[in-house]
């Protein structure tokens, strides 16, 4: 399905070269950056139907659905692979690769390191670049400049499942790892020129300078109704061996900006699976800690939104959000008027979609990943449920309780 680079410019239509989304902290499906305010992901019909029939009350807590786009693979003259999106109104102008595509440059560096066949690699094999950048330049775009420097204003610290510091990097490697696996699958399983449909969704972190993101897998059950017996058993085992069973929630990934060292602390789903209840509480505390102090002003707006979401979920009869995630997002860049230990800022940022009311610090709570969501009225659905999702509610209640304990200093 690879579209080869050709001297015949007519072979390539105008398109948008998709970039790996550098703030993807969890999940296994590749999320791509379409533009500054839009991401896209491979289309799953069940998820598309959910967004198209989304209850009005839930729109506040989900990314805005922006439709679909056609995507195909494209290979340039050097053998680098890219995913190219063709909007519905396609232009006949030739597609040109933008040299400003920062995340694609990272991906190309990865291909040069591991080979263009997309073979698997461990975290220790991911390319490492420490790059100086201007204050207005994103960490990703700084990677376009190949010469490394000693001082790194923004990079990440990856920890293994035992909490050991593995390697500092200029980016969170999880999204690129998902992207690599996705390209490998596309190249091996589909014929040339195959077109794929992707969902277009709001980029919910676009308004943040240093987005701190926590990905929580919600509920006591993760397998969908259509899961095979083998997959069902595998997911039940993961739930039983993690906090999913006893709390109804587990960590699938996170990145936290450390203001003292100017890097993102990153943890993945394997770390989250091994946590005990106390470990889960400590991880939530760490997510709210910027390396110098606990961001206590975040607790009330997070709790405010979680309670509002809980009320909405309790009112949604027949919905089961199997294997969906909940994102908690805030800015690691503190308001300039707030110093550590000072009272809340007198002037909060203007309220935006999903923001906290009443002058509370800006945070976002968003539900994502609905490929296994089921509800009454879904097309060709054989299994329906009564009442709200008990596993999701159980997870929200425990999450709220633990955050309240942190707020009260327990």
C-alpha positions in Angstrom: 0.0 0.0 0.0 3.0 2.3 -0.2 2.7 5.2 -2.6 6.2 5.5 -4.1 7.8 8.9 -4.7 7.6 9.6 -8.4 8.9 12.1 -10.9 5.3 12.3 -12.1 3.9 14.9 -9.7 0.4 13.9 -10.7 0.8 10.7 -8.8 0.6 12.6 -5.5 -2.4 14.7 -4.6 -2.3 17.6 -2.2 -2.4 16.3 1.3 -1.5 16.8 4.9 1.5 14.9 6.2 0.5 13.4 9.5 2.9 13.8 12.4 3.2 11.4 15.4 1.4 13.0 18.3 4.1 13.7 20.8 1.8 14.0 23.8 0.2 10.5 23.5 1.0 8.9 26.9 -1.1 5.7 26.7 -3.1 3.4 24.5 -1.9 1.1 21.7 -3.4 2.7 18.6 -1.4 5.4 17.0 -2.7 9.0 17.4 -1.5 11.4 14.7 -1.3 15.2 14.6 -3.3 16.6 11.7 -2.9 20.3 12.6 -2.3 22.4 15.8 -5.9 21.8 17.0 -6.7 18.4 15.5 -5.5 14.9 15.9 -6.6 11.8 14.0 -6.6 8.0 14.6 -7.6 4.9 12.7 -11.4 4.7 12.3 -13.3 2.1 14.2 -16.9 2.1 13.1 -18.2 1.6 16.7 -16.3 4.6 17.9 -17.4 6.8 15.0 -21.0 5.9 15.7 -20.6 6.8 19.3 -19.3 10.3 18.5 -22.1 10.8 15.9 -24.8 9.9 18.5 -23.1 11.3 21.6 -25.5 12.4 24.3 -25.4 16.2 24.6 -24.5 16.0 28.3 -21.3 14.1 27.5 -19.9 16.5 24.9 -18.3 18.6 27.6 -16.2 15.6 28.6 -15.2 14.2 25.2 -13.0 15.6 22.4 -14.9 17.5 19.7 -15.6 15.1 16.7 -14.5 16.7 13.4 -15.4 14.0 10.9 -13.2 11.7 9.0 -10.3 11.9 6.5 -8.7 9.5 4.0 -5.1 8.4 4.8 -2.5 6.5 2.8 1.2 5.6 3.1 3.7 7.6 1.1 7.4 6.8 0.6 9.9 9.4 -0.4 13.0 9.0 -2.5 15.1 8.1 0.6 12.8 5.4 1.7 11.2 7.2 4.6 7.6 6.4 5.2 4.9 9.0 6.0 1.2 8.9 6.5 -0.6 11.4 4.3 -4.2 12.6 4.8 -6.3 13.7 1.9 -9.2 16.0 2.8 -12.6 15.4 1.3 -12.0 18.2 -1.2 -8.8 17.0 -2.6 -6.6 19.3 -4.7 -4.8 18.2 -7.8 -1.6 20.0 -6.8 1.4 17.7 -6.0 2.0 16.9 -2.4 5.2 18.3 -1.0 6.8 17.2 2.3 7.1 20.1 4.7 10.5 20.6 6.3 8.7 22.1 9.3 7.2 18.7 10.2 9.0 18.3 13.5 7.5 15.0 14.7 8.1 13.4 11.3 11.7 14.4 11.6 11.9 12.5 14.9 10.2 9.5 13.2 12.7 9.6 10.3 15.6 9.7 12.8 14.1 6.6 14.4 13.9 4.9 11.1 17.6 5.7 10.5 18.4 4.2 13.9 16.4 1.0 13.7 16.0 0.5 10.0 13.1 1.4 7.7 11.4 -1.9 8.2 9.9 -0.7 11.5 11.3 -3.5 13.6 10.6 -3.4 17.3 13.0 -1.7 19.6 13.3 -1.2 23.4 13.2 2.2 25.0 16.9 2.3 25.4 17.3 2.2 21.6 15.1 5.3 20.9 17.1 8.2 19.5 18.4 10.6 22.1 18.9 14.3 21.3 19.5 17.1 23.6 18.8 20.4 21.8 18.9 24.0 22.7 15.9 26.0 21.5 14.4 29.4 21.6 11.6 30.1 24.1 9.0 30.3 21.4 10.2 27.1 19.7 8.6 23.7 20.6 10.8 20.9 21.8 9.7 18.8 18.8 10.6 21.5 16.2 14.0 21.9 17.9 14.8 18.3 16.9 14.8 19.4 13.2 18.3 20.8 13.9 20.5 17.8 14.0 23.5 19.2 16.0 23.1 18.3 19.6 23.8 20.7 22.5 24.6 20.1 26.1 21.8 22.2 27.6 18.2 20.9 27.2 15.4 23.2 28.1 12.7 20.6 27.6 13.0 16.8 27.5 11.7 13.8 29.3 12.8 11.4 31.9 11.6 7.8 31.3 11.3 5.4 34.3 11.1 1.7 34.1 8.6 -0.4 36.0 10.8 -0.4 39.1 11.1 3.3 39.1 14.6 3.4 37.9 15.6 6.3 35.7 16.4 4.9 32.2 17.1 7.7 29.9 16.4 11.4 29.3 14.9 12.2 26.0 13.6 15.2 24.0 10.1 13.7 23.8 7.8 11.1 25.3 8.6 7.9 23.3 5.2 6.2 23.8 3.4 7.8 20.9 6.3 7.2 18.5 6.4 3.5 19.6 2.7 3.2 18.7 3.3 4.9 15.4 6.1 2.6 14.6 4.0 -0.5 15.3 1.1 1.0 13.2 3.3 1.7 10.2 4.7 -1.8 10.4 1.2 -3.3 10.4 0.1 -1.2 7.5 3.1 -2.1 5.4 2.8 -5.8 6.0 -0.9 -6.4 5.9 -2.4 -4.1 3.2 -1.8 -3.8 -0.6 -0.4 -0.8 -2.3 -2.5 2.3 -2.7 -4.9 1.1 0.0 -6.9 4.0 1.4 -7.8 4.1 5.1 -10.3 6.2 7.0 -9.2 8.1 10.1 -11.3 9.9 12.7 -10.6 13.6 13.2 -10.8 14.8 16.8 -10.0 17.8 18.8 -6.4 18.1 20.1 -7.3 18.6 23.8 -3.8 19.6 24.8 -3.2 22.2 22.1 -3.9 25.2 24.5 -1.3 24.1 27.1 2.4 25.1 27.1 3.7 22.0 28.9 0.7 19.6 28.9 0.7 17.3 31.9 -1.4 14.3 30.9 -2.7 11.3 33.0 -4.3 8.4 31.1 -6.6 6.3 33.3 -8.2 3.1 32.1 -11.6 3.2 33.7 -13.9 0.4 34.9 -13.6 -3.1 36.3 -14.0 -4.8 32.9 -12.0 -4.0 29.8 -13.1 -6.5 27.1 -15.9 -5.7 24.7 -18.9 -7.9 24.0 -17.3 -9.0 20.7 -14.0 -10.2 22.3 -12.8 -13.7 21.7 -12.5 -16.1 24.7 -8.7 -15.7 24.6 -8.9 -11.9 24.5 -11.6 -11.9 27.2 -9.4 -14.1 29.5 -6.3 -11.9 28.8 -8.2 -8.7 29.8 -9.8 -10.2 32.8 -6.3 -11.3 34.0 -4.9 -7.8 33.6 -7.8 -6.4 35.6 -7.5 -9.0 38.3 -3.7 -8.3 38.7 -4.0 -4.5 38.7 -6.0 -1.8 40.5 -8.7 -2.2 37.9 -10.3 -4.9 40.0 -10.2 -3.3 43.4 -10.5 0.4 42.4 -12.1 0.3 39.0 -9.3 2.4 37.6 -5.6 2.0 36.6 -2.9 4.2 35.2 -2.1 3.6 31.5 0.5 6.4 31.2 1.4 9.9 32.2 3.7 12.7 31.7 4.4 15.4 34.3 6.4 18.5 33.7 9.2 19.0 36.3 9.8 22.7 36.5 13.0 22.4 38.5 14.8 20.3 35.8 12.8 21.4 32.8 11.7 17.9 31.6 8.7 15.7 31.4 8.7 12.7 33.8 7.0 9.8 31.8 5.5 6.6 32.9 3.8 3.9 30.7 1.1 1.3 31.1 3.4 -1.4 32.3 4.3 0.8 35.3 0.6 1.3 35.9 -0.3 -2.4 35.8 2.1 -3.1 38.7 0.8 -0.5 41.1 -0.8 -1.5 44.4 -3.6 0.7 45.8 -1.1 2.7 47.8 1.2 2.9 44.7 -1.7 4.2 42.7 -2.3 6.9 45.3 1.4 7.9 45.2 1.3 8.0 41.4 -1.6 10.5 41.5 0.4 12.6 44.0 3.4 12.5 41.7 1.2 13.5 38.8 0.3 16.7 40.7 3.9 17.4 41.8 6.1 19.5 39.6 9.4 18.5 41.2 9.4 21.3 43.7 5.9 21.4 45.2 2.5 19.8 45.0 0.1 21.8 42.7 -2.7 21.9 45.3 -4.6 24.5 43.4 -5.4 21.8 40.8 -7.2 19.5 43.2 -10.4 21.4 43.5 -11.0 22.0 39.7 -10.1 18.3 39.0 -12.5 17.2 41.7 -15.2 19.6 40.5 -15.1 18.2 37.0 -14.9 14.5 38.2 -18.0 15.0 40.3 -19.8 16.6 37.3 -18.8 13.7 35.1 -19.9 11.2 37.7 -23.3 12.8 37.8 -23.5 12.5 34.0 -22.4 8.9 33.8 -25.0 8.0 36.5 -27.7 9.4 34.2 -26.6 7.4 31.1 -28.7 4.3 31.0 -27.4 1.3 28.9 -24.0 2.7 28.2 -20.9 0.5 28.9 -17.6 2.2 28.3 -15.5 -0.9 28.1 -11.7 -0.2 27.6 -12.2 3.5 27.4 -9.8 6.0 29.1 -10.1 9.2 31.1 -7.6 11.9 30.5 -6.7 14.4 33.2 -4.8 17.4 31.8 -3.3 20.6 33.2 -0.5 22.9 32.3 2.9 22.3 33.8 3.6 26.0 33.1 2.2 27.8 36.1 0.6 31.2 35.8 3.4 33.8 36.1 1.6 35.6 39.0 1.7 32.5 41.1 4.9 31.6 43.0 5.2 28.4 45.1 3.3 28.8 48.3 1.4 31.9 47.2 -2.5 32.0 47.1 -4.5 31.3 44.0 -4.1 33.8 41.2 -6.6 36.7 41.4 -7.3 36.4 37.7 -7.9 33.0 36.2 -7.6 32.3 32.5 -10.7 32.8 30.5 -13.0 29.7 30.6 -12.7 27.5 27.5 -14.5 24.3 26.4 -14.2 21.8 29.3 -12.6 24.4 31.6 -13.4 24.8 35.3 -15.9 27.5 36.2 -15.8 30.0 39.1 -12.2 31.2 38.5 -10.6 27.8 39.3 -7.3 26.9 37.7 -7.7 25.5 34.1 -7.8 21.7 33.9 -9.4 19.3 31.4 -11.1 16.0 32.0 -11.9 14.1 28.8 -13.2 10.6 28.1 -11.5 9.0 25.1 -11.3 5.6 23.2 -14.8 4.3 22.5 -14.0 1.4 20.2 -15.7 -1.1 22.6 -18.4 1.2 23.9 -21.9 -0.3 23.7 -25.3 1.3 24.3 -29.0 0.6 23.5 -29.8 1.6 19.9 -26.3 1.0 18.5 -26.6 -0.5 15.0 -26.8 -4.3 14.9 -26.2 -4.5 18.7 -27.1 -7.9 20.2 -26.2 -7.2 23.8 -27.8 -4.3 25.7 -27.6 -3.3 29.4 -29.9 -1.6 31.9 -28.9 1.3 34.0 -25.6 3.2 34.1 -22.1 1.6 33.9 -21.4 0.3 37.4 -17.7 -0.4 36.8 -17.0 3.1 35.4 -18.9 4.7 38.4 -17.0 2.6 40.8 -13.7 3.8 39.3 -14.8 7.5 39.4 -15.9 7.2 43.0 -12.6 5.7 44.1 -10.6 8.3 42.0 -12.5 11.1 43.7 -12.0 9.6 47.1 -8.2 9.3 46.7 -7.9 12.8 45.3 -9.9 14.1 48.3 -7.5 12.3 50.6 -4.6 14.0 48.9 -6.4 17.3 49.2 -6.9 16.8 52.9 -3.3 15.9 53.3 -3.9 12.2 54.2 
